[in-house]
Amino acid sequence: MRSKFIKNDVVGKVNDHTAVIKTTIFDQEAMKSAMAIRMPELVEQMGIENEMYVLTPAG
């Protein structure tokens, strides 16, 4: 399902309770729709939090 709106996933473990995921979103509307369905499930099941940031090249 994720391949319909994101690519180039990179996951980094920060500590035993935190990870950072970097991905390229190429269909933001599809991602928003999927997250609206999936995130409430993940929050309830695992206590996951989601914060989105935009990375831009320096310079």
N, C-alpha and C positions, 0 to 999 in steps of 0.2 A: 504494500500500500504506500509506504513512504517514497518509493521510487517514482510515484506519480507527481511529486512536488518538491523533493529534495534530492541532492546528490553530494558526493564527496564528504561523507561523514567522517569526523575525527573525534574520538572520545578520549578525554584525559582524566585520570583519577587524581583528585585533589587530596582526599583523605578517605577514611573508611565510611564517611557519610556524605561525601560530595564528589560530583563529577562535573566536568565541563564538556559540552558537545558543540563542535563547530561544524556547520553544514552550509551548503549553498542552496538557498531556496529559489527555485525557478518558477513556481506557481504559488504565490502568496495566498491567493483566495482559497485554493484547494487545501493548503496547509491549515489555514484558519478554520475551515470547515471540519477537517479531521481532528484538530486539536480541541475544538468545541465538544466533540463527542468523546474523545479518548482521555483528555486530561482529567475530567471529574472522576473517571474510573481509577486512574493512577493515583490521584490524590487520596482517594478513599482507601485503596488497597495498600499503598506503600508510603503515603505521606510525601509524595514527590511535589516539589515546587518548580515552577517554570518562570524564568526571567529571560526575556529576549533582548539582545543587543545587536547593533549593526556595526560590523567591522569595516573600516575603510583604510585604504593604503595611506601610510604617512607621507607627508611631503606636500 
